[in-house]
Amino acid sequence: MTRIRQQVFLVGLMVAFTAISGAMAPIAIGLGLRRRAVAQRKRFVGRTRRRIAGVRAYVRRRTRPAFAFLSRARKVA
């Protein structure tokens, strides 16, 4: 291979490498953003589930005495 051909080949190889790595950067950034969004959504869903479970437990605790009273009143009547 002549010297000029070799230099053209190396320049072409560098251009190809630069183009490929430049094209992969946005893909990596997009995957990172997507991963972060999924993690944030999971945190939000988990927090919401815990809040709903807390409210259910609170309602259960608050209504238990009333239901106990009603069931006793029903047995007496």
All heavy atoms as a GROMACS GRO file, in nm:
protein
  613
    1MET      N    1   0.084  -0.118   0.000
    1MET     CA    2   0.000   0.000   0.000
    1MET      C    3   0.090   0.125   0.000
    1MET      O    4   0.188   0.132   0.074
    1MET     CB    5  -0.088  -0.002   0.125
    1MET     CG    6  -0.218   0.072   0.105
    1MET     SD    7  -0.316   0.084   0.256
    1MET     CE    8  -0.405  -0.068   0.254
    2THR      N    9   0.053   0.221  -0.082
    2THR     CA   10   0.135   0.342  -0.087
    2THR      C   11   0.107   0.426   0.037
    2THR      O   12   0.008   0.406   0.108
    2THR     CB   13   0.102   0.424  -0.213
    2THR    OG1   14  -0.032   0.468  -0.207
    2THR    CG2   15   0.127   0.343  -0.338
    3ARG      N   16   0.194   0.518   0.058
    3ARG     CA   17   0.185   0.603   0.177
    3ARG      C   18   0.057   0.686   0.174
    3ARG      O   19  -0.010   0.702   0.278
    3ARG     CB   20   0.309   0.692   0.183
    3ARG     CG   21   0.316   0.780   0.304
    3ARG     CD   22   0.453   0.849   0.310
    3ARG     NE   23   0.456   0.954   0.404
    3ARG     CZ   24   0.478   0.937   0.534
    3ARG    NH1   25   0.498   0.817   0.582
    3ARG    NH2   26   0.480   1.040   0.616
    4ILE      N   27   0.020   0.742   0.060
    4ILE     CA   28  -0.101   0.825   0.051
    4ILE      C   29  -0.225   0.739   0.076
    4ILE      O   30  -0.317   0.780   0.148
    4ILE     CB   31  -0.109   0.894  -0.088
    4ILE    CG1   32   0.004   0.997  -0.100
    4ILE    CG2   33  -0.244   0.960  -0.106
    4ILE    CD1   34   0.011   1.063  -0.233
    5ARG      N   35  -0.228   0.620   0.017
    5ARG     CA   36  -0.341   0.530   0.039
    5ARG      C   37  -0.354   0.495   0.187
    5ARG      O   38  -0.463   0.489   0.242
    5ARG     CB   39  -0.322   0.401  -0.040
    5ARG     CG   40  -0.371   0.408  -0.178
    5ARG     CD   41  -0.345   0.274  -0.241
    5ARG     NE   42  -0.454   0.235  -0.327
    5ARG     CZ   43  -0.456   0.125  -0.396
    5ARG    NH1   44  -0.355   0.039  -0.385
    5ARG    NH2   45  -0.554   0.096  -0.474
    6GLN      N   46  -0.241   0.470   0.249
    6GLN     CA   47  -0.242   0.436   0.391
    6GLN      C   48  -0.296   0.553   0.474
    6GLN      O   49  -0.376   0.534   0.566
    6GLN     CB   50  -0.102   0.397   0.436
    6GLN     CG   51  -0.098   0.345   0.578
    6GLN     CD   52   0.042   0.301   0.619
    6GLN    OE1   53   0.139   0.328   0.548
    6GLN    NE2   54   0.052   0.233   0.731
    7GLN      N   55  -0.253   0.674   0.441
    7GLN     CA   56  -0.300   0.791   0.514
    7GLN      C   57  -0.449   0.813   0.491
    7GLN      O   58  -0.523   0.846   0.584
    7GLN     CB   59  -0.220   0.915   0.472
    7GLN     CG   60  -0.079   0.915   0.527
    7GLN     CD   61   0.001   1.034   0.481
    7GLN    OE1   62  -0.038   1.106   0.388
    7GLN    NE2   63   0.115   1.056   0.545
    8VAL      N   64  -0.495   0.795   0.367
    8VAL     CA   65  -0.638   0.810   0.338
    8VAL      C   66  -0.718   0.705   0.416
    8VAL      O   67  -0.824   0.733   0.471
    8VAL     CB   68  -0.664   0.800   0.186
    8VAL    CG1   69  -0.813   0.787   0.156
    8VAL    CG2   70  -0.604   0.919   0.113
    9PHE      N   71  -0.666   0.582   0.420
    9PHE     CA   72  -0.733   0.476   0.495
    9PHE      C   73  -0.743   0.512   0.643
    9PHE      O   74  -0.848   0.497   0.706
    9PHE     CB   75  -0.658   0.344   0.477
    9PHE     CG   76  -0.708   0.234   0.564
    9PHE    CD1   77  -0.829   0.170   0.535
    9PHE    CD2   78  -0.638   0.196   0.677
    9PHE    CE1   79  -0.877   0.069   0.616
    9PHE    CE2   80  -0.686   0.094   0.759
    9PHE     CZ   81  -0.806   0.031   0.728
   10LEU      N   82  -0.632   0.560   0.701
   10LEU     CA   83  -0.632   0.595   0.843
   10LEU      C   84  -0.726   0.712   0.872
   10LEU      O   85  -0.796   0.714   0.973
   10LEU     CB   86  -0.489   0.626   0.890
   10LEU     CG   87  -0.395   0.506   0.896
   10LEU    CD1   88  -0.254   0.550   0.931
   10LEU    CD2   89  -0.446   0.404   0.996
   11VAL      N   90  -0.727   0.810   0.783
   11VAL     CA   91  -0.819   0.924   0.801
   11VAL      C   92  -0.963   0.876   0.792
   11VAL      O   93  -1.048   0.915   0.872
   11VAL     CB   94  -0.790   1.036   0.697
   11VAL    CG1   95  -0.902   1.138   0.694
   11VAL    CG2   96  -0.657   1.101   0.726
   12GLY      N   97  -0.991   0.789   0.696
   12GLY     CA   98  -1.126   0.734   0.684
   12GLY      C   99  -1.164   0.654   0.807
   12GLY      O  100  -1.280   0.660   0.854
   13LEU      N  101  -1.070   0.579   0.860
   13LEU     CA  102  -1.095   0.502   0.982
   13LEU      C  103  -1.124   0.595   1.099
   13LEU      O  104  -1.216   0.570   1.179
   13LEU     CB  105  -0.973   0.415   1.011
   13LEU     CG  106  -0.991   0.300   1.108
   13LEU    CD1  107  -1.098   0.203   1.058
   13LEU    CD2  108  -0.860   0.227   1.127
   14MET      N  109  -1.049   0.703   1.111
   14MET     CA  110  -1.073   0.800   1.218
   14MET      C  111  -1.209   0.866   1.203
   14MET      O  112  -1.282   0.886   1.300
   14MET     CB  113  -0.962   0.905   1.220
   14MET     CG  114  -0.831   0.855   1.276
   14MET     SD  115  -0.710   0.984   1.307
   14MET     CE  116  -0.685   1.051   1.143
   15VAL      N  117  -1.245   0.902   1.078
   15VAL     CA  118  -1.376   0.965   1.054
   15VAL      C  119  -1.489   0.868   1.089
   15VAL      O  120  -1.587   0.905   1.154
   15VAL     CB  121  -1.387   1.013   0.907
   15VAL    CG1  122  -1.529   1.051   0.872
   15VAL    CG2  123  -1.292   1.129   0.882
   16ALA      N  124  -1.471   0.742   1.049
   16ALA     CA  125  -1.574   0.642   1.080
   16ALA      C  126  -1.586   0.623   1.232
   16ALA      O  127  -1.697   0.616   1.286
   16ALA     CB  128  -1.540   0.509   1.013
   17PHE      N  129  -1.473   0.615   1.300
   17PHE     CA  130  -1.475   0.598   1.446
   17PHE      C  131  -1.542   0.718   1.512
   17PHE      O  132  -1.624   0.703   1.604
   17PHE     CB  133  -1.332   0.582   1.497
   17PHE     CG  134  -1.326   0.566   1.646
   17PHE    CD1  135  -1.359   0.446   1.705
   17PHE    CD2  136  -1.286   0.672   1.726
   17PHE    CE1  137  -1.354   0.431   1.844
   17PHE    CE2  138  -1.280   0.658   1.863
   17PHE     CZ  139  -1.314   0.538   1.922
   18THR      N  140  -1.510   0.839   1.466
   18THR     CA  141  -1.570   0.960   1.522
   18THR      C  142  -1.720   0.962   1.497
   18THR      O  143  -1.798   0.998   1.586
   18THR     CB  144  -1.504   1.085   1.461
   18THR    OG1  145  -1.363   1.077   1.482
   18THR    CG2  146  -1.558   1.212   1.521
   19ALA      N  147  -1.761   0.924   1.377
   19ALA     CA  148  -1.905   0.923   1.345
   19ALA      C  149  -1.980   0.822   1.430
   19ALA      O  150  -2.089   0.850   1.482
   19ALA     CB  151  -1.924   0.893   1.197
   20ILE      N  152  -1.922   0.705   1.447
   20ILE     CA  153  -1.989   0.601   1.527
   20ILE      C  154  -1.998   0.643   1.672
   20ILE      O  155  -2.103   0.632   1.736
   20ILE     CB  156  -1.914   0.467   1.513
   20ILE    CG1  157  -1.935   0.412   1.371
   20ILE    CG2  158  -1.963   0.366   1.615
   20ILE    CD1  159  -1.849   0.293   1.338
   21SER      N  160  -1.887   0.693   1.728
   21SER     CA  161  -1.890   0.733   1.869
   21SER      C  162  -1.981   0.854   1.888
   21SER      O  163  -2.049   0.866   1.991
   21SER     CB  164  -1.750   0.763   1.920
   21SER     OG  165  -1.693   0.871   1.848
   22GLY      N  166  -1.986   0.943   1.790
   22GLY     CA  167  -2.076   1.059   1.799
   22GLY      C  168  -2.222   1.018   1.790
   22GLY      O  169  -2.309   1.079   1.852
   23ALA      N  170  -2.251   0.912   1.715
   23ALA     CA  171  -2.389   0.864   1.704
   23ALA      C  172  -2.430   0.788   1.830
   23ALA      O  173  -2.547   0.784   1.866
   23ALA     CB  174  -2.404   0.774   1.582
   24MET      N  175  -2.333   0.726   1.896
   24MET     CA  176  -2.366   0.648   2.016
   24MET      C  177  -2.389   0.735   2.138
   24MET      O  178  -2.460   0.695   2.231
   24MET     CB  179  -2.254   0.548   2.044
   24MET     CG  180  -2.252   0.433   1.944
   24MET     SD  181  -2.111   0.325   1.965
   24MET     CE  182  -2.140   0.261   2.127
   25ALA      N  183  -2.332   0.853   2.142
   25ALA     CA  184  -2.346   0.941   2.259
   25ALA      C  185  -2.492   0.977   2.285
   25ALA      O  186  -2.539   0.962   2.399
   25ALA     CB  187  -2.260   1.065   2.242
   26PRO      N  188  -2.570   1.023   2.185
   26PRO     CA  189  -2.710   1.055   2.213
   26PRO      C  190  -2.791   0.932   2.257
   26PRO      O  191  -2.881   0.943   2.340
   26PRO     CB  192  -2.764   1.108   2.080
   26PRO     CG  193  -2.645   1.152   2.005
   26PRO     CD  194  -2.533   1.063   2.050
   27ILE      N  195  -2.755   0.816   2.204
   27ILE     CA  196  -2.826   0.694   2.244
   27ILE      C  197  -2.800   0.666   2.392
   27ILE      O  198  -2.892   0.635   2.468
   27ILE     CB  199  -2.781   0.575   2.156
   27ILE    CG1  200  -2.828   0.596   2.013
   27ILE    CG2  201  -2.834   0.444   2.212
   27ILE    CD1  202  -2.772   0.497   1.914
   28ALA      N  203  -2.675   0.680   2.434
   28ALA     CA  204  -2.640   0.657   2.575
   28ALA      C  205  -2.709   0.759   2.664
   28ALA      O  206  -2.760   0.725   2.772
   28ALA     CB  207  -2.489   0.663   2.594
   29ILE      N  208  -2.714   0.883   2.621
   29ILE     CA  209  -2.781   0.988   2.699
   29ILE      C  210  -2.930   0.958   2.708
   29ILE      O  211  -2.990   0.968   2.815
   29ILE     CB  212  -2.756   1.127   2.636
   29ILE    CG1  213  -2.609   1.165   2.652
   29ILE    CG2  214  -2.846   1.232   2.700
   29ILE    CD1  215  -2.568   1.287   2.573
   30GLY      N  216  -2.990   0.917   2.597
   30GLY     CA  217  -3.133   0.883   2.598
   30GLY      C  218  -3.163   0.766   2.689
   30GLY      O  219  -3.262   0.767   2.762
   31LEU      N  220  -3.077   0.664   2.687
   31LEU     CA  221  -3.098   0.549   2.776
   31LEU      C  222  -3.086   0.590   2.922
   31LEU      O  223  -3.161   0.543   3.008
   31LEU     CB  224  -2.998   0.438   2.743
   31LEU     CG  225  -3.021   0.365   2.610
   31LEU    CD1  226  -2.907   0.267   2.585
   31LEU    CD2  227  -3.154   0.294   2.611
   32GLY      N  228  -2.992   0.678   2.951
   32GLY     CA  229  -2.977   0.727   3.089
   32GLY      C  230  -3.098   0.804   3.135
   32GLY      O  231  -3.146   0.787   3.248
   33LEU      N  232  -3.151   0.890   3.048
   33LEU     CA  233  -3.271   0.966   3.083
   33LEU      C  234  -3.390   0.874   3.104
   33LEU      O  235  -3.470   0.893   3.195
   33LEU     CB  236  -3.302   1.069   2.973
   33LEU     CG  237  -3.206   1.185   2.961
   33LEU    CD1  238  -3.239   1.270   2.839
   33LEU    CD2  239  -3.210   1.271   3.087
   34ARG      N  240  -3.400   0.773   3.019
   34ARG     CA  241  -3.511   0.678   3.031
   34ARG      C  242  -3.501   0.600   3.162
   34ARG      O  243  -3.600   0.581   3.232
   34ARG     CB  244  -3.506   0.583   2.913
   34ARG     CG  245  -3.619   0.487   2.905
   34ARG     CD  246  -3.582   0.398   2.793
   34ARG     NE  247  -3.680   0.314   2.741
   34ARG     CZ  248  -3.655   0.230   2.643
   34ARG    NH1  249  -3.537   0.228   2.589
   34ARG    NH2  250  -3.745   0.150   2.597
   35ARG      N  251  -3.382   0.555   3.196
   35ARG     CA  252  -3.360   0.482   3.320
   35ARG      C  253  -3.397   0.568   3.441
   35ARG      O  254  -3.461   0.522   3.536
   35ARG     CB  255  -3.213   0.441   3.328
   35ARG     CG  256  -3.186   0.323   3.416
   35ARG     CD  257  -3.040   0.279   3.411
   35ARG     NE  258  -2.992   0.251   3.276
   35ARG     CZ  259  -2.891   0.313   3.216
   35ARG    NH1  260  -2.823   0.405   3.279
   35ARG    NH2  261  -2.855   0.281   3.094
   36ARG      N  262  -3.359   0.695   3.434
   36ARG     CA  263  -3.391   0.786   3.545
   36ARG      C  264  -3.542   0.809   3.556
   36ARG      O  265  -3.598   0.813   3.666
   36ARG     CB  266  -3.319   0.919   3.523
   36ARG     CG  267  -3.319   1.007   3.646
   36ARG     CD  268  -3.229   1.125   3.628
   36ARG     NE  269  -3.301   1.227   3.554
   36ARG     CZ  270  -3.246   1.339   3.511
   36ARG    NH1  271  -3.119   1.362   3.531
   36ARG    NH2  272  -3.317   1.427   3.444
   37ALA      N  273  -3.610   0.821   3.442
   37ALA     CA  274  -3.755   0.841   3.443
   37ALA      C  275  -3.827   0.718   3.499
   37ALA      O  276  -3.923   0.731   3.576
   37ALA     CB  277  -3.805   0.871   3.302
   38VAL      N  278  -3.780   0.599   3.462
   38VAL     CA  279  -3.841   0.476   3.514
   38VAL      C  280  -3.824   0.469   3.666
   38VAL      O  281  -3.917   0.436   3.739
   38VAL     CB  282  -3.780   0.352   3.445
   38VAL    CG1  283  -3.818   0.224   3.518
   38VAL    CG2  284  -3.826   0.345   3.301
   39ALA      N  285  -3.704   0.501   3.715
   39ALA     CA  286  -3.678   0.498   3.859
   39ALA      C  287  -3.765   0.599   3.932
   39ALA      O  288  -3.821   0.570   4.038
   39ALA     CB  289  -3.530   0.526   3.886
   40GLN      N  290  -3.781   0.717   3.872
   40GLN     CA  291  -3.864   0.820   3.934
   40GLN      C  292  -4.010   0.776   3.938
   40GLN      O  293  -4.079   0.796   4.038
   40GLN     CB  294  -3.849   0.951   3.856
   40GLN     CG  295  -3.917   1.069   3.921
   40GLN     CD  296  -3.886   1.197   3.846
   40GLN    OE1  297  -3.814   1.198   3.747
   40GLN    NE2  298  -3.942   1.307   3.891
   41ARG      N  299  -4.056   0.714   3.831
   41ARG     CA  300  -4.195   0.666   3.826
   41ARG      C  301  -4.218   0.557   3.931
   41ARG      O  302  -4.320   0.556   3.999
   41ARG     CB  303  -4.227   0.615   3.686
   41ARG     CG  304  -4.372   0.581   3.667
   41ARG     CD  305  -4.408   0.556   3.521
   41ARG     NE  306  -4.328   0.450   3.461
   41ARG     CZ  307  -4.251   0.466   3.355
   41ARG    NH1  308  -4.242   0.582   3.296
   41ARG    NH2  309  -4.184   0.364   3.306
   42LYS      N  310  -4.120   0.467   3.946
   42LYS     CA  311  -4.132   0.361   4.047
   42LYS      C  312  -4.137   0.420   4.188
   42LYS      O  313  -4.212   0.373   4.273
   42LYS     CB  314  -4.017   0.262   4.035
   42LYS     CG  315  -4.032   0.168   3.919
   42LYS     CD  316  -3.919   0.067   3.917
   42LYS     CE  317  -3.936  -0.030   3.803
   42LYS     NZ  318  -3.829  -0.129   3.798
   43ARG      N  319  -4.053   0.521   4.213
   43ARG     CA  320  -4.056   0.586   4.344
   43ARG      C  321  -4.192   0.650   4.369
   43ARG      O  322  -4.249   0.638   4.478
   43ARG     CB  323  -3.948   0.695   4.353
   43ARG     CG  324  -3.814   0.644   4.393
   43ARG     CD  325  -3.721   0.758   4.434
   43ARG     NE  326  -3.714   0.867   4.339
   43ARG     CZ  327  -3.632   0.873   4.235
   43ARG    NH1  328  -3.549   0.774   4.211
   43ARG    NH2  329  -3.632   0.977   4.155
   44PHE      N  330  -4.247   0.716   4.268
   44PHE     CA  331  -4.377   0.783   4.281
   44PHE      C  332  -4.487   0.682   4.308
   44PHE      O  333  -4.570   0.701   4.398
   44PHE     CB  334  -4.407   0.862   4.152
   44PHE     CG  335  -4.540   0.930   4.154
   44PHE    CD1  336  -4.557   1.048   4.224
   44PHE    CD2  337  -4.648   0.877   4.087
   44PHE    CE1  338  -4.680   1.110   4.227
   44PHE    CE2  339  -4.770   0.938   4.089
   44PHE     CZ  340  -4.787   1.056   4.159
   45VAL      N  341  -4.487   0.571   4.233
   45VAL     CA  342  -4.590   0.468   4.252
   45VAL      C  343  -4.579   0.406   4.390
   45VAL      O  344  -4.679   0.384   4.459
   45VAL     CB  345  -4.580   0.361   4.140
   45VAL    CG1  346  -4.665   0.240   4.172
   45VAL    CG2  347  -4.621   0.421   4.007
   46GLY      N  348  -4.456   0.376   4.432
   46GLY     CA  349  -4.437   0.317   4.566
   46GLY      C  350  -4.484   0.411   4.676
   46GLY      O  351  -4.550   0.368   4.772
   47ARG      N  352  -4.451   0.538   4.663
   47ARG     CA  353  -4.493   0.636   4.763
   47ARG      C  354  -4.645   0.647   4.766
   47ARG      O  355  -4.705   0.650   4.874
   47ARG     CB  356  -4.432   0.772   4.728
   47ARG     CG  357  -4.447   0.875   4.836
   47ARG     CD  358  -4.384   1.009   4.799
   47ARG     NE  359  -4.258   0.995   4.729
   47ARG     CZ  360  -4.226   1.063   4.620
   47ARG    NH1  361  -4.310   1.150   4.567
   47ARG    NH2  362  -4.110   1.046   4.561
   48THR      N  363  -4.708   0.647   4.649
   48THR     CA  364  -4.854   0.656   4.643
   48THR      C  365  -4.918   0.532   4.707
   48THR      O  366  -5.015   0.544   4.783
   48THR     CB  367  -4.901   0.670   4.497
   48THR    OG1  368  -4.836   0.785   4.440
   48THR    CG2  369  -5.051   0.686   4.488
   49ARG      N  370  -4.864   0.415   4.678
   49ARG     CA  371  -4.918   0.293   4.739
   49ARG      C  372  -4.907   0.296   4.890
   49ARG      O  373  -4.998   0.256   4.962
   49ARG     CB  374  -4.846   0.170   4.684
   49ARG     CG  375  -4.889   0.133   4.547
   49ARG     CD  376  -4.821   0.005   4.502
   49ARG     NE  377  -4.865  -0.028   4.368
   49ARG     CZ  378  -4.797  -0.103   4.284
   49ARG    NH1  379  -4.682  -0.154   4.321
   49ARG    NH2  380  -4.843  -0.128   4.164
   50ARG      N  381  -4.791   0.343   4.940
   50ARG     CA  382  -4.775   0.351   5.085
   50ARG      C  383  -4.873   0.451   5.146
   50ARG      O  384  -4.929   0.426   5.253
   50ARG     CB  385  -4.631   0.392   5.120
   50ARG     CG  386  -4.533   0.278   5.105
   50ARG     CD  387  -4.398   0.312   5.168
   50ARG     NE  388  -4.338   0.432   5.112
   50ARG     CZ  389  -4.263   0.436   5.002
   50ARG    NH1  390  -4.239   0.324   4.936
   50ARG    NH2  391  -4.212   0.547   4.959
   51ARG      N  392  -4.896   0.562   5.079
   51ARG     CA  393  -4.992   0.661   5.130
   51ARG      C  394  -5.133   0.604   5.134
   51ARG      O  395  -5.206   0.623   5.230
   51ARG     CB  396  -4.990   0.787   5.043
   51ARG     CG  397  -4.869   0.872   5.064
   51ARG     CD  398  -4.871   0.994   4.976
   51ARG     NE  399  -4.754   1.076   4.997
   51ARG     CZ  400  -4.720   1.177   4.921
   51ARG    NH1  401  -4.793   1.209   4.817
   51ARG    NH2  402  -4.612   1.247   4.948
   52ILE      N  403  -5.171   0.534   5.027
   52ILE     CA  404  -5.305   0.474   5.022
   52ILE      C  405  -5.319   0.369   5.132
   52ILE      O  406  -5.422   0.363   5.201
   52ILE     CB  407  -5.333   0.415   4.883
   52ILE    CG1  408  -5.349   0.528   4.782
   52ILE    CG2  409  -5.456   0.327   4.885
   52ILE    CD1  410  -5.359   0.482   4.639
   53ALA      N  411  -5.216   0.288   5.151
   53ALA     CA  412  -5.221   0.186   5.257
   53ALA      C  413  -5.232   0.253   5.394
   53ALA      O  414  -5.307   0.205   5.481
   53ALA     CB  415  -5.097   0.098   5.251
   54GLY      N  416  -5.163   0.363   5.414
   54GLY     CA  417  -5.172   0.436   5.541
   54GLY      C  418  -5.311   0.491   5.565
   54GLY      O  419  -5.364   0.484   5.677
   55VAL      N  420  -5.371   0.546   5.460
   55VAL     CA  421  -5.506   0.601   5.474
   55VAL      C  422  -5.605   0.490   5.502
   55VAL      O  423  -5.694   0.504   5.587
   55VAL     CB  424  -5.545   0.681   5.347
   55VAL    CG1  425  -5.692   0.715   5.347
   55VAL    CG2  426  -5.462   0.807   5.337
   56ARG      N  427  -5.591   0.376   5.433
   56ARG     CA  428  -5.681   0.263   5.459
   56ARG      C  429  -5.669   0.216   5.604
   56ARG      O  430  -5.769   0.188   5.670
   56ARG     CB  431  -5.649   0.148   5.365
   56ARG     CG  432  -5.703   0.166   5.228
   56ARG     CD  433  -5.671   0.044   5.144
   56ARG     NE  434  -5.722   0.062   5.009
   56ARG     CZ  435  -5.677  -0.001   4.904
   56ARG    NH1  436  -5.581  -0.091   4.918
   56ARG    NH2  437  -5.728   0.020   4.786
   57ALA      N  438  -5.546   0.206   5.652
   57ALA     CA  439  -5.526   0.163   5.791
   57ALA      C  440  -5.586   0.264   5.888
   57ALA      O  441  -5.647   0.226   5.988
   57ALA     CB  442  -5.376   0.145   5.818
   58TYR      N  443  -5.571   0.392   5.858
   58TYR     CA  444  -5.628   0.497   5.943
   58TYR      C  445  -5.780   0.487   5.946
   58TYR      O  446  -5.840   0.491   6.054
   58TYR     CB  447  -5.585   0.634   5.890
   58TYR     CG  448  -5.651   0.749   5.962
   58TYR    CD1  449  -5.607   0.788   6.088
   58TYR    CD2  450  -5.756   0.819   5.904
   58TYR    CE1  451  -5.667   0.893   6.154
   58TYR    CE2  452  -5.817   0.923   5.970
   58TYR     CZ  453  -5.772   0.961   6.095
   58TYR     OH  454  -5.833   1.064   6.161
   59VAL      N  455  -5.841   0.469   5.830
   59VAL     CA  456  -5.987   0.456   5.824
   59VAL      C  457  -6.032   0.331   5.899
   59VAL      O  458  -6.131   0.333   5.973
   59VAL     CB  459  -6.035   0.454   5.677
   59VAL    CG1  460  -6.181   0.414   5.666
   59VAL    CG2  461  -6.013   0.590   5.613
   60ARG      N  462  -5.959   0.223   5.882
   60ARG     CA  463  -5.993   0.098   5.952
   60ARG      C  464  -5.987   0.117   6.103
   60ARG      O  465  -6.076   0.073   6.175
   60ARG     CB  466  -5.895  -0.011   5.907
   60ARG     CG  467  -5.952  -0.150   5.916
   60ARG     CD  468  -5.857  -0.254   5.857
   60ARG     NE  469  -5.850  -0.240   5.712
   60ARG     CZ  470  -5.739  -0.235   5.641
   60ARG    NH1  471  -5.622  -0.245   5.700
   60ARG    NH2  472  -5.741  -0.222   5.511
   61ARG      N  473  -5.881   0.184   6.150
   61ARG     CA  474  -5.868   0.208   6.295
   61ARG      C  475  -5.980   0.297   6.347
   61ARG      O  476  -6.031   0.275   6.456
   61ARG     CB  477  -5.733   0.274   6.325
   61ARG     CG  478  -5.616   0.181   6.329
   61ARG     CD  479  -5.493   0.248   6.390
   61ARG     NE  480  -5.463   0.378   6.332
   61ARG     CZ  481  -5.381   0.399   6.229
   61ARG    NH1  482  -5.322   0.296   6.171
   61ARG    NH2  483  -5.358   0.520   6.184
   62ARG      N  484  -6.016   0.398   6.269
   62ARG     CA  485  -6.118   0.493   6.316
   62ARG      C  486  -6.259   0.435   6.312
   62ARG      O  487  -6.343   0.473   6.391
   62ARG     CB  488  -6.113   0.620   6.230
   62ARG     CG  489  -5.981   0.695   6.237
   62ARG     CD  490  -5.961   0.759   6.369
   62ARG     NE  491  -6.057   0.868   6.384
   62ARG     CZ  492  -6.066   0.945   6.489
   62ARG    NH1  493  -5.986   0.926   6.590
   62ARG    NH2  494  -6.155   1.040   6.495
   63THR      N  495  -6.284   0.344   6.217
   63THR     CA  496  -6.420   0.290   6.204
   63THR      C  497  -6.441   0.163   6.284
   63THR      O  498  -6.555   0.121   6.304
   63THR     CB  499  -6.453   0.262   6.056
   63THR    OG1  500  -6.356   0.173   6.002
   63THR    CG2  501  -6.459   0.390   5.976
   64ARG      N  502  -6.337   0.100   6.333
   64ARG     CA  503  -6.350  -0.026   6.407
   64ARG      C  504  -6.441  -0.011   6.530
   64ARG      O  505  -6.531  -0.094   6.551
   64ARG     CB  506  -6.213  -0.079   6.448
   64ARG     CG  507  -6.221  -0.218   6.508
   64ARG     CD  508  -6.084  -0.276   6.533
   64ARG     NE  509  -6.016  -0.300   6.407
   64ARG     CZ  510  -5.888  -0.278   6.385
   64ARG    NH1  511  -5.812  -0.232   6.481
   64ARG    NH2  512  -5.833  -0.302   6.268
   65PRO      N  513  -6.425   0.094   6.614
   65PRO     CA  514  -6.514   0.106   6.730
   65PRO      C  515  -6.661   0.122   6.691
   65PRO      O  516  -6.750   0.064   6.755
   65PRO     CB  517  -6.464   0.231   6.802
   65PRO     CG  518  -6.325   0.250   6.756
   65PRO     CD  519  -6.319   0.195   6.618
   66ALA      N  520  -6.688   0.195   6.584
   66ALA     CA  521  -6.826   0.215   6.542
   66ALA      C  522  -6.886   0.083   6.492
   66ALA      O  523  -7.001   0.050   6.526
   66ALA     CB  524  -6.833   0.320   6.432
   67PHE      N  525  -6.811   0.008   6.416
   67PHE     CA  526  -6.863  -0.120   6.367
   67PHE      C  527  -6.882  -0.218   6.482
   67PHE      O  528  -6.977  -0.296   6.483
   67PHE     CB  529  -6.769  -0.180   6.262
   67PHE     CG  530  -6.778  -0.111   6.128
   67PHE    CD1  531  -6.664  -0.086   6.054
   67PHE    CD2  532  -6.900  -0.072   6.077
   67PHE    CE1  533  -6.670  -0.023   5.931
   67PHE    CE2  534  -6.909  -0.010   5.953
   67PHE     CZ  535  -6.794   0.015   5.881
   68ALA      N  536  -6.791  -0.215   6.580
   68ALA     CA  537  -6.807  -0.303   6.696
   68ALA      C  538  -6.935  -0.266   6.772
   68ALA      O  539  -7.011  -0.354   6.815
   68ALA     CB  540  -6.685  -0.291   6.788
   69PHE      N  541  -6.959  -0.137   6.789
   69PHE     CA  542  -7.081  -0.092   6.857
   69PHE      C  543  -7.206  -0.136   6.780
   69PHE      O  544  -7.302  -0.185   6.839
   69PHE     CB  545  -7.080   0.059   6.873
   69PHE     CG  546  -7.207   0.115   6.928
   69PHE    CD1  547  -7.236   0.101   7.062
   69PHE    CD2  548  -7.298   0.179   6.845
   69PHE    CE1  549  -7.355   0.151   7.114
   69PHE    CE2  550  -7.416   0.229   6.894
   69PHE     CZ  551  -7.445   0.216   7.030
   70LEU      N  552  -7.204  -0.119   6.649
   70LEU     CA  553  -7.320  -0.157   6.568
   70LEU      C  554  -7.345  -0.308   6.574
   70LEU      O  555  -7.460  -0.352   6.576
   70LEU     CB  556  -7.300  -0.109   6.424
   70LEU     CG  557  -7.308   0.041   6.401
   70LEU    CD1  558  -7.276   0.074   6.256
   70LEU    CD2  559  -7.447   0.094   6.438
   71SER      N  560  -7.239  -0.386   6.571
   71SER     CA  561  -7.260  -0.531   6.576
   71SER      C  562  -7.314  -0.574   6.711
   71SER      O  563  -7.397  -0.664   6.719
   71SER     CB  564  -7.129  -0.605   6.544
   71SER     OG  565  -7.037  -0.587   6.648
   72ARG      N  566  -7.269  -0.507   6.819
   72ARG     CA  567  -7.324  -0.539   6.952
   72ARG      C  568  -7.469  -0.496   6.961
   72ARG      O  569  -7.553  -0.567   7.016
   72ARG     CB  570  -7.242  -0.470   7.060
   72ARG     CG  571  -7.115  -0.541   7.094
   72ARG     CD  572  -7.056  -0.488   7.225
   72ARG     NE  573  -7.045  -0.344   7.229
   72ARG     CZ  574  -6.935  -0.274   7.201
   72ARG    NH1  575  -6.826  -0.338   7.164
   72ARG    NH2  576  -6.933  -0.144   7.208
   73ALA      N  577  -7.504  -0.380   6.906
   73ALA     CA  578  -7.640  -0.329   6.911
   73ALA      C  579  -7.732  -0.420   6.832
   73ALA      O  580  -7.848  -0.441   6.869
   73ALA     CB  581  -7.644  -0.187   6.857
   74ARG      N  582  -7.682  -0.477   6.725
   74ARG     CA  583  -7.763  -0.564   6.643
   74ARG      C  584  -7.794  -0.696   6.714
   74ARG      O  585  -7.904  -0.750   6.704
   74ARG     CB  586  -7.688  -0.594   6.514
   74ARG     CG  587  -7.781  -0.638   6.406
   74ARG     CD  588  -7.729  -0.604   6.280
   74ARG     NE  589  -7.705  -0.655   6.159
   74ARG     CZ  590  -7.594  -0.674   6.092
   74ARG    NH1  591  -7.483  -0.662   6.144
   74ARG    NH2  592  -7.588  -0.708   5.973
   75LYS      N  593  -7.696  -0.745   6.790
   75LYS     CA  594  -7.715  -0.870   6.863
   75LYS      C  595  -7.816  -0.854   6.976
   75LYS      O  596  -7.893  -0.944   7.006
   75LYS     CB  597  -7.582  -0.919   6.920
   75LYS     CG  598  -7.487  -0.972   6.815
   75LYS     CD  599  -7.355  -1.012   6.878
   75LYS     CE  600  -7.257  -1.051   6.770
   75LYS     NZ  601  -7.124  -1.081   6.825
   76VAL      N  602  -7.815  -0.737   7.037
   76VAL     CA  603  -7.905  -0.710   7.150
   76VAL      C  604  -8.047  -0.697   7.098
   76VAL      O  605  -8.142  -0.746   7.160
   76VAL     CB  606  -7.862  -0.583   7.225
   76VAL    CG1  607  -7.964  -0.543   7.328
   76VAL    CG2  608  -7.726  -0.606   7.290
   77ALA      N  609  -8.067  -0.634   6.986
   77ALA     CA  610  -8.201  -0.608   6.934
   77ALA      C  611  -8.270  -0.728   6.877
   77ALA      O  612  -8.268  -0.836   6.889
   77ALA     CB  613  -8.195  -0.505   6.822
   0.00000   0.00000   0.00000
